């Protein structure tokens, strides 16, 4: 029978509840338990797919094509279990499901209420997510409840898990509460009162935490921990200090050394071998002792909110671990490149253009891509970054003046990137998505396998087959592919059914690749990712060539 650990947050948001939950999961997994994770989001949106990155950060995509909270990316990076659609649900999904049942008459004419109908539905979703998330038996499901205790929107979730813990009985559930212990500089003190009030609010709801994770910018002294223990009615050994670390991958060791996993195993009645965190220690050693440093320019338009590129920056960090390199990523606003030119790119060892939506900043990205192509700078384009690389190549190498994506210029004389229904007519009719179409229903999403062309850069990276996750609407227009190929562009992977271009590269360039998918979603610190590892190695090689050229010039 699956046991549950419910993780809540208090005082303020953005304390790192997802990292803490994932770190606990990693420790439990290292003790031989099969662990899965769920994220319960209290907002009314059905999913984050149509939310601005400035509102919500990155949208993480699972293998089965669900658009989910970015915390699911942390889950996959910390544990080996793959997330699915059932691992993340929202208030919007709960109410949508309950209202469908009410319309079908499932409630037999009863008045539909928050209790019991909404809370029962939440419990059903939790159980379904825990059991469907793994093909075998799940030992422990760690359930992260979004929002902050005291907020009105999260109350149904908290009531649901309170009921669930009562129904399941002893040794079946545990509660972990993450809270803030702020340091007041003018007083020179850590203040425990916010934590006391947060726990008091949780207890009013009927939930008694088994462990407190106390976030601060520094380790919390024992006397402050004792004070928290006394006024929160939580045992001293269950008051865990969680301070700012140099890396999120240091958190599992931090929690383990303070005995959190032993405490949770005791509450759940689990007798497991001791945790083996040697893998995490090795990764941290590689991160702390790099042998090289590479500078990568990430040219995008969400540079003011780096959370929108969370999986991407983590994938580059993983590549750094596996190449013993410090990867120094600088976010460059593509509008700045458009208005001020490409001089801002001269000191970098590689250029990356990530995915995105909307016209703003695209011309700056195209200028950055042209700079990378003409100056033999390693280039990686992801999703939109691939599409714009095709646009740049079409304009300046294939003599297709005015080439563009119909996303940005519907009247382009050469729509080298377009909606598939704008150029592929399967049933003798044309279907062009209008501005009134639902944004969430017209995308290619989730994992898709396709063969890789032999003797290409892609084959050296992936082998004979690539299997990556997608989240996009527009495709490279197959009508133009012959002209692009005649000019030197290589399509090194295509989908097996629709023959859609998945990877493009330039053979005459030291390292230039665009991919239609999002490889960052499958990168983990354990294994890294061959594409990002290859990209960082190409940056190191470019750096060495440039240094050699500089030394040769100085000698002359």
C-alpha positions as CSV (number, residue, x, y, z in Angstrom):
1,X,0.0,0.0,0.0
2,X,1.4,3.4,-1.0
3,X,2.3,5.7,1.8
4,X,2.1,9.5,1.5
5,X,4.2,12.5,2.5
6,X,2.4,15.8,2.2
7,X,4.6,18.9,1.8
8,X,3.2,22.3,2.6
9,X,4.6,25.8,2.7
10,X,4.2,28.8,4.9
11,X,4.9,32.5,5.4
12,X,5.8,33.3,1.8
13,X,6.0,31.6,-1.6
14,X,9.2,30.8,-3.6
15,X,11.0,29.2,-0.6
16,X,12.0,26.1,-2.6
17,X,9.3,23.7,-1.6
18,X,9.7,21.8,-4.8
19,X,13.4,21.4,-4.3
20,X,12.9,20.3,-0.7
21,X,10.3,17.8,-1.7
22,X,12.4,16.4,-4.5
23,X,15.5,16.2,-2.2
24,X,13.6,14.2,0.3
25,X,12.4,11.9,-2.5
26,X,16.0,11.5,-3.7
27,X,17.1,10.4,-0.2
28,X,14.2,7.9,0.1
29,X,15.0,6.5,-3.3
30,X,18.6,6.0,-2.3
31,X,17.3,3.9,0.6
32,X,15.7,1.5,-1.9
33,X,12.2,2.8,-2.0
34,X,10.1,3.3,-5.2
35,X,9.1,7.0,-5.0
36,X,6.9,9.1,-7.1
37,X,5.9,12.8,-6.7
38,X,2.8,14.9,-7.3
39,X,2.3,18.6,-7.5
40,X,-1.1,20.1,-6.5
41,X,-1.6,23.7,-7.9
42,X,-4.3,25.8,-6.4
43,X,-4.8,28.1,-9.3
44,X,-8.0,27.8,-11.5
45,X,-6.2,27.5,-14.8
46,X,-6.5,24.0,-16.2
47,X,-2.8,23.9,-16.7
48,X,0.1,26.4,-17.0
49,X,0.3,26.0,-20.8
50,X,-1.3,29.3,-21.6
51,X,0.2,31.3,-18.7
52,X,2.9,33.9,-19.3
53,X,6.4,32.8,-18.2
54,X,6.5,36.0,-16.2
55,X,3.5,34.7,-14.3
56,X,4.5,31.1,-13.8
57,X,8.0,30.5,-15.0
58,X,8.8,27.5,-17.2
59,X,6.2,25.1,-18.5
60,X,7.6,21.6,-18.1
61,X,6.4,18.9,-20.6
62,X,6.1,15.2,-19.6
63,X,6.7,12.3,-21.9
64,X,2.9,11.8,-22.4
65,X,2.5,15.4,-23.5
66,X,1.2,17.2,-20.4
67,X,2.0,20.8,-19.8
68,X,2.8,21.0,-16.1
69,X,4.4,23.0,-13.3
70,X,8.1,23.6,-13.4
71,X,8.5,21.6,-10.2
72,X,7.9,18.4,-12.1
73,X,11.2,19.2,-13.9
74,X,12.9,19.2,-10.5
75,X,11.2,15.9,-9.6
76,X,12.6,14.2,-12.7
77,X,16.1,15.6,-12.1
78,X,16.2,14.4,-8.5
79,X,14.6,10.9,-8.9
80,X,14.5,8.3,-11.6
81,X,10.7,8.1,-11.9
82,X,9.3,9.8,-15.0
83,X,6.4,12.2,-14.4
84,X,3.1,11.9,-16.3
85,X,0.0,13.9,-16.7
86,X,-1.4,12.5,-13.5
87,X,1.5,13.8,-11.4
88,X,0.2,17.4,-11.6
89,X,-3.3,18.8,-11.3
90,X,-4.9,22.1,-10.6
91,X,-8.0,23.5,-8.9
92,X,-9.3,24.1,-12.5
93,X,-9.0,20.4,-13.3
94,X,-10.7,19.4,-10.1
95,X,-13.7,21.7,-10.7
96,X,-13.8,20.8,-14.3
97,X,-14.1,17.1,-13.4
98,X,-16.7,17.7,-10.7
99,X,-18.8,19.8,-13.0
100,X,-18.7,17.2,-15.7
101,X,-19.9,14.6,-13.2
102,X,-22.7,16.9,-12.0
103,X,-23.9,17.5,-15.6
104,X,-24.0,13.7,-16.1
105,X,-26.0,13.2,-13.0
106,X,-23.4,11.3,-11.1
107,X,-24.3,13.0,-7.9
108,X,-28.0,11.9,-8.2
109,X,-29.4,15.4,-7.7
110,X,-27.5,16.2,-4.6
111,X,-26.2,19.7,-3.8
112,X,-22.6,19.7,-5.0
113,X,-20.3,21.3,-2.4
114,X,-16.7,21.8,-1.6
115,X,-17.0,19.2,1.1
116,X,-17.4,16.4,0.3
117,X,-17.4,16.6,-3.5
118,X,-14.4,18.8,-4.2
119,X,-12.3,17.3,-1.4
120,X,-13.2,13.7,-2.5
121,X,-12.2,14.5,-6.0
122,X,-8.8,15.8,-4.9
123,X,-8.2,12.6,-2.9
124,X,-9.2,10.5,-6.0
125,X,-6.7,12.5,-8.1
126,X,-4.0,12.0,-5.5
127,X,-4.5,8.2,-5.4
128,X,-4.7,8.0,-9.2
129,X,-1.5,10.0,-9.6
130,X,0.3,7.9,-7.1
131,X,-0.7,4.6,-8.6
132,X,-0.5,5.6,-12.3
133,X,2.9,7.3,-12.0
134,X,4.8,4.0,-12.0
135,X,4.2,0.8,-13.8
136,X,4.9,-1.2,-10.6
137,X,4.1,-0.6,-6.9
138,X,4.8,2.8,-5.5
139,X,6.2,2.7,-1.9
140,X,6.0,6.4,-1.2
141,X,4.2,9.3,-2.9
142,X,5.5,12.7,-2.0
143,X,2.7,15.2,-2.6
144,X,3.6,18.9,-2.8
145,X,0.7,21.3,-2.2
146,X,1.2,24.6,-3.9
147,X,0.5,28.0,-2.4
148,X,1.0,29.2,1.1
149,X,-0.9,28.0,4.2
150,X,-3.5,30.6,5.1
151,X,-4.3,31.4,1.4
152,X,-8.0,30.8,0.7
153,X,-7.4,29.0,-2.6
154,X,-5.3,26.1,-1.0
155,X,-7.8,25.3,1.7
156,X,-9.7,22.6,-0.2
157,X,-6.4,20.8,-0.8
158,X,-5.3,21.0,2.8
159,X,-8.7,19.8,4.0
160,X,-8.6,16.9,1.5
161,X,-5.2,15.7,2.7
162,X,-6.3,16.1,6.3
163,X,-9.2,13.8,5.6
164,X,-6.9,11.4,3.7
165,X,-4.5,11.1,6.6
166,X,-7.4,10.3,9.0
167,X,-8.9,7.8,6.6
168,X,-5.6,6.0,5.9
169,X,-4.6,5.7,9.5
170,X,-1.3,5.4,11.4
171,X,2.0,4.9,9.6
172,X,0.5,5.8,6.2
173,X,1.0,9.5,6.0
174,X,3.5,12.2,7.1
175,X,3.4,16.0,6.9
176,X,6.4,18.2,6.2
177,X,6.0,22.0,6.5
178,X,8.5,24.4,4.9
179,X,8.6,27.8,6.4
180,X,10.7,31.0,6.5
181,X,13.0,32.1,9.3
182,X,14.0,35.6,8.2
183,X,17.2,37.4,9.3
184,X,16.6,41.0,10.3
185,X,19.8,42.8,9.6
186,X,19.1,45.9,11.7
187,X,18.4,43.7,14.8
188,X,21.1,41.1,13.9
189,X,18.6,38.3,14.7
190,X,16.8,35.4,13.1
191,X,13.1,35.8,13.8
192,X,11.1,32.6,14.6
193,X,7.7,34.3,15.0
194,X,6.6,33.9,11.3
195,X,7.3,30.1,11.6
196,X,5.3,29.9,14.9
197,X,2.3,31.6,13.3
198,X,2.5,29.5,10.2
199,X,2.5,26.2,12.2
200,X,-0.4,27.6,14.3
201,X,-2.4,28.2,11.1
202,X,-1.7,24.7,9.9
203,X,-2.8,23.2,13.3
204,X,-6.0,25.2,13.1
205,X,-6.8,23.4,9.9
206,X,-6.2,20.1,11.7
207,X,-2.7,19.2,10.3
208,X,0.1,18.6,12.7
209,X,3.5,18.6,11.0
210,X,5.9,15.8,11.6
211,X,8.8,17.9,10.5
212,X,9.6,21.5,9.9
213,X,12.0,22.6,7.2
214,X,13.1,26.1,8.3
215,X,14.5,28.2,5.4
216,X,17.0,30.9,6.1
217,X,20.0,32.5,4.5
218,X,22.2,30.8,7.1
219,X,22.2,27.8,9.3
220,X,19.8,28.2,12.2
221,X,21.5,27.9,15.6
222,X,20.4,25.3,18.1
223,X,18.9,27.8,20.5
224,X,16.6,29.2,17.7
225,X,15.7,25.7,16.7
226,X,14.8,24.9,20.3
227,X,12.6,28.0,20.4
228,X,10.8,26.9,17.2
229,X,10.4,23.5,18.7
230,X,8.9,24.8,22.0
231,X,6.4,27.2,20.5
232,X,5.4,25.1,17.5
233,X,5.0,21.9,19.5
234,X,7.4,20.0,17.1
235,X,10.2,17.8,18.5
236,X,13.6,19.4,18.3
237,X,15.1,16.7,16.1
238,X,12.2,17.4,13.6
239,X,13.2,21.1,13.3
240,X,15.5,21.0,10.2
241,X,17.6,23.9,9.2
242,X,17.6,24.5,5.4
243,X,20.0,27.4,4.5
244,X,21.0,28.9,1.1
245,X,23.3,26.4,-0.6
246,X,25.7,26.9,-3.5
247,X,23.8,24.3,-5.5
248,X,20.3,22.8,-5.3
249,X,22.0,19.4,-5.5
250,X,23.5,19.9,-2.1
251,X,20.1,19.8,-0.4
252,X,19.6,16.0,-0.3
253,X,22.9,15.8,1.7
254,X,21.9,18.7,3.9
255,X,18.6,17.1,4.8
256,X,20.0,13.6,5.3
257,X,22.8,14.8,7.7
258,X,20.0,16.3,9.9
259,X,18.1,13.0,9.9
260,X,15.0,14.0,7.9
261,X,14.8,10.7,6.1
262,X,15.1,8.6,9.3
263,X,12.4,10.7,10.8
264,X,10.0,10.2,7.9
265,X,10.8,6.5,7.7
266,X,10.0,6.2,11.4
267,X,6.7,8.0,11.0
268,X,5.7,5.8,8.0
269,X,6.8,2.6,9.7
270,X,9.5,1.9,7.1
271,X,12.6,-0.2,7.9
272,X,15.0,0.6,5.0
273,X,18.8,0.5,4.5
274,X,20.8,3.6,5.2
275,X,20.8,6.2,2.4
276,X,23.7,6.1,-0.1
277,X,24.3,9.6,-1.4
278,X,27.7,8.9,-3.0
279,X,26.3,9.7,-6.4
280,X,25.3,13.2,-5.2
281,X,28.6,13.7,-3.5
282,X,30.4,12.9,-6.8
283,X,28.2,15.3,-8.7
284,X,28.9,18.1,-6.2
285,X,32.6,17.4,-6.4
286,X,32.5,17.8,-10.2
287,X,30.5,21.0,-9.8
288,X,32.8,22.5,-7.1
289,X,36.1,21.6,-8.9
290,X,35.8,22.5,-12.6
291,X,38.9,22.3,-14.8
292,X,37.6,24.7,-17.4
293,X,35.2,27.7,-17.8
294,X,33.1,28.4,-20.8
295,X,30.9,31.4,-21.5
296,X,27.6,30.8,-23.3
297,X,25.3,33.6,-24.5
298,X,21.6,32.7,-24.2
299,X,19.8,35.0,-26.5
300,X,16.1,35.2,-25.6
301,X,13.3,37.6,-24.6
302,X,12.5,36.4,-21.1
303,X,15.9,37.4,-19.7
304,X,14.3,39.3,-16.8
305,X,12.9,36.0,-15.5
306,X,15.4,33.2,-15.6
307,X,12.8,30.8,-14.2
308,X,11.3,30.6,-17.7
309,X,14.5,28.7,-18.8
310,X,14.9,26.6,-15.6
311,X,15.3,23.2,-17.3
312,X,17.6,24.7,-19.9
313,X,20.0,26.3,-17.4
314,X,20.0,23.1,-15.3
315,X,20.8,21.0,-18.5
316,X,23.8,23.3,-19.1
317,X,24.9,22.8,-15.4
318,X,24.6,19.0,-15.9
319,X,26.8,19.3,-19.0
320,X,29.3,21.2,-17.0
321,X,29.4,18.4,-14.4
322,X,30.1,15.9,-17.1
323,X,32.8,17.9,-18.8
324,X,34.4,19.2,-15.5
325,X,33.5,22.7,-16.7
326,X,32.0,25.8,-15.1
327,X,29.3,26.9,-17.6
328,X,28.8,30.6,-17.3
329,X,25.5,31.5,-18.9
330,X,24.8,35.1,-19.7
331,X,21.2,36.1,-20.6
332,X,21.2,38.6,-23.5
333,X,18.0,40.4,-24.5
334,X,17.4,39.7,-28.2
335,X,15.9,43.1,-28.7
336,X,19.2,44.6,-27.5
337,X,21.0,42.5,-30.2
338,X,18.5,43.8,-32.8
339,X,19.0,47.5,-31.9
340,X,22.7,47.6,-30.9
341,X,24.2,44.9,-33.1
342,X,26.2,41.7,-32.4
343,X,29.3,43.1,-30.7
344,X,27.8,42.0,-27.4
345,X,28.4,38.4,-28.5
346,X,32.1,38.7,-29.3
347,X,33.4,37.4,-26.0
348,X,31.4,34.2,-25.8
349,X,32.4,30.6,-26.6
350,X,29.0,29.5,-27.8
351,X,25.5,30.9,-28.6
352,X,22.2,29.4,-27.7
353,X,18.7,30.5,-28.8
354,X,16.0,28.9,-26.7
355,X,12.3,28.3,-27.4
356,X,9.6,30.9,-27.1
357,X,6.4,32.3,-28.6
358,X,5.5,35.6,-30.2
359,X,7.2,38.0,-32.6
360,X,9.0,40.3,-30.1
361,X,12.8,39.9,-30.3
362,X,12.9,37.5,-33.2
363,X,15.0,39.7,-35.5
364,X,17.6,40.0,-32.8
365,X,17.7,36.3,-32.5
366,X,18.2,35.9,-36.3
367,X,21.1,38.4,-36.1
368,X,22.7,36.3,-33.3
369,X,22.2,33.1,-35.4
370,X,23.8,34.7,-38.4
371,X,26.8,35.9,-36.3
372,X,27.3,32.3,-35.0
373,X,27.1,30.8,-38.5
374,X,29.4,33.3,-40.2
375,X,32.0,33.3,-37.4
376,X,32.1,29.5,-36.7
377,X,30.8,30.0,-33.2
378,X,29.1,26.9,-31.8
379,X,25.4,27.3,-32.0
380,X,22.4,25.4,-30.5
381,X,18.9,26.4,-31.4
382,X,16.0,24.8,-29.5
383,X,12.5,24.8,-30.9
384,X,12.0,28.4,-32.0
385,X,15.8,28.6,-32.1
386,X,15.8,25.9,-34.8
387,X,13.0,27.6,-36.8
388,X,14.8,30.9,-36.8
389,X,18.0,29.2,-37.8
390,X,16.1,27.9,-40.8
391,X,14.7,31.4,-41.5
392,X,18.2,32.9,-41.3
393,X,19.7,30.3,-43.6
394,X,16.9,30.7,-46.1
395,X,17.3,34.5,-46.2
396,X,21.1,34.7,-46.5
397,X,22.2,31.4,-48.0
398,X,19.3,30.1,-50.1
399,X,18.4,33.5,-51.6
400,X,14.9,33.4,-50.3
401,X,14.4,37.1,-49.5
402,X,11.7,37.9,-47.0
403,X,11.7,34.3,-45.7
404,X,10.0,34.1,-42.3
405,X,7.6,32.1,-40.1
406,X,3.9,32.7,-40.6
407,X,3.8,33.1,-36.8
408,X,5.6,36.4,-37.3
409,X,4.7,37.4,-40.9
410,X,1.6,35.7,-42.3
411,X,2.2,37.4,-45.6
412,X,5.8,36.3,-46.0
413,X,6.7,35.5,-49.7
414,X,8.6,32.5,-48.4
415,X,7.0,30.9,-45.3
416,X,9.8,28.5,-44.5
417,X,8.2,27.9,-41.1
418,X,4.4,27.5,-40.9
419,X,1.6,25.6,-39.3
420,X,1.4,22.1,-40.8
421,X,-2.1,22.7,-42.0
422,X,-0.9,25.8,-44.0
423,X,1.2,23.7,-46.3
424,X,0.2,20.0,-45.8
425,X,-3.4,19.3,-47.1
426,X,-4.4,15.8,-46.3
427,X,-8.1,15.9,-46.9
428,X,-8.4,18.5,-49.7
429,X,-9.1,21.4,-47.4
430,X,-7.0,24.1,-45.8
431,X,-7.1,24.7,-42.0
432,X,-5.3,27.7,-40.8
433,X,-5.4,28.4,-37.1
434,X,-6.9,31.7,-36.4
435,X,-6.3,34.2,-33.6
436,X,-9.5,32.9,-32.0
437,X,-8.4,29.3,-31.8
438,X,-7.8,27.8,-28.3
439,X,-4.1,28.2,-27.6
440,X,-3.8,24.8,-25.8
441,X,-5.2,22.6,-28.5
442,X,-3.1,23.1,-31.5
443,X,0.4,22.0,-30.4
444,X,2.6,19.0,-30.9
445,X,3.4,17.9,-27.4
446,X,5.2,15.0,-25.6
447,X,7.7,12.4,-26.5
448,X,8.2,11.2,-30.1
449,X,10.8,8.8,-31.6
450,X,12.4,9.3,-35.0
451,X,15.4,7.9,-36.9
452,X,18.6,9.8,-37.3
453,X,20.4,10.2,-40.6
454,X,23.8,8.3,-40.5
455,X,27.1,10.2,-40.6
456,X,25.8,13.4,-39.3
457,X,26.5,15.4,-36.1
458,X,23.1,14.3,-34.8
459,X,24.1,10.6,-35.3
460,X,27.3,11.2,-33.3
461,X,25.2,12.6,-30.5
462,X,22.1,10.4,-30.5
463,X,23.1,7.3,-32.5
464,X,20.4,5.8,-34.8
465,X,17.3,7.2,-33.0
466,X,16.2,10.3,-31.1
467,X,13.4,10.3,-28.6
468,X,12.7,13.8,-27.2
469,X,9.7,15.9,-26.0
470,X,8.0,18.6,-28.0
471,X,5.9,21.7,-27.3
472,X,5.3,23.8,-30.3
473,X,2.8,24.7,-33.1
474,X,4.9,25.6,-36.1
475,X,7.0,23.3,-38.2
476,X,9.7,23.7,-40.8
477,X,7.9,23.9,-44.1
478,X,8.7,20.8,-46.2
479,X,7.9,22.6,-49.4
480,X,11.1,24.6,-49.0
481,X,13.3,21.8,-47.6
482,X,14.8,20.8,-51.1
483,X,15.9,24.4,-51.8
484,X,17.4,24.7,-48.3
485,X,19.2,21.4,-48.7
486,X,20.5,22.4,-52.1
487,X,22.1,25.5,-50.4
488,X,23.9,23.2,-47.9
489,X,21.5,22.7,-44.9
490,X,21.1,19.1,-43.7
491,X,17.9,17.7,-42.2
492,X,19.4,15.0,-40.0
493,X,16.2,13.7,-38.4
494,X,12.6,13.5,-39.5
495,X,9.4,12.2,-37.9
496,X,8.6,8.7,-39.3
497,X,4.9,9.4,-40.0
498,X,4.6,13.0,-41.2
499,X,8.3,13.4,-42.4
500,X,8.6,16.6,-40.4
501,X,12.1,18.0,-39.9
502,X,13.3,17.4,-36.3
503,X,17.0,18.3,-36.5
504,X,18.9,20.6,-38.8
505,X,22.7,21.2,-39.0
506,X,25.3,22.8,-41.2
507,X,28.1,20.4,-42.2
508,X,30.6,23.1,-43.1
509,X,30.4,24.6,-39.6
510,X,32.4,23.2,-36.6
511,X,29.2,22.8,-34.5
512,X,25.8,24.2,-35.6
513,X,22.6,22.4,-34.8
514,X,18.9,23.3,-34.4
515,X,16.4,20.9,-32.8
516,X,12.6,21.1,-33.0
517,X,12.2,19.4,-29.6
518,X,13.1,20.4,-26.1
519,X,16.1,18.2,-25.0
520,X,16.4,20.1,-21.7
521,X,13.4,18.2,-20.3
522,X,15.3,14.9,-20.3
523,X,18.6,16.1,-18.9
524,X,19.4,14.9,-15.4
525,X,22.5,15.5,-13.1
526,X,23.0,11.7,-13.0
527,X,23.4,11.2,-16.7
528,X,23.6,14.7,-18.2
529,X,22.4,14.9,-21.8
530,X,24.5,14.0,-24.9
531,X,23.4,17.1,-26.8
532,X,24.3,19.6,-24.1
533,X,27.5,17.8,-23.3
534,X,28.4,17.9,-27.0
535,X,27.5,21.6,-27.1
536,X,29.7,22.5,-24.1
537,X,32.6,20.4,-25.6
538,X,32.2,22.3,-28.8
539,X,32.4,25.6,-26.8
540,X,35.6,24.4,-25.2
541,X,37.1,23.5,-28.6
542,X,36.2,26.9,-29.9
543,X,37.7,28.6,-26.9
544,X,40.9,26.6,-27.5
545,X,41.0,27.5,-31.2
546,X,40.5,31.2,-30.3
547,X,43.2,31.1,-27.7
548,X,45.7,29.4,-30.1
549,X,44.9,32.0,-32.7
550,X,45.5,34.8,-30.2
551,X,48.8,33.3,-29.1
552,X,49.9,32.8,-32.7
553,X,49.1,36.4,-33.5
554,X,50.9,37.7,-30.4
555,X,54.0,35.6,-31.4
556,X,54.1,37.1,-34.8
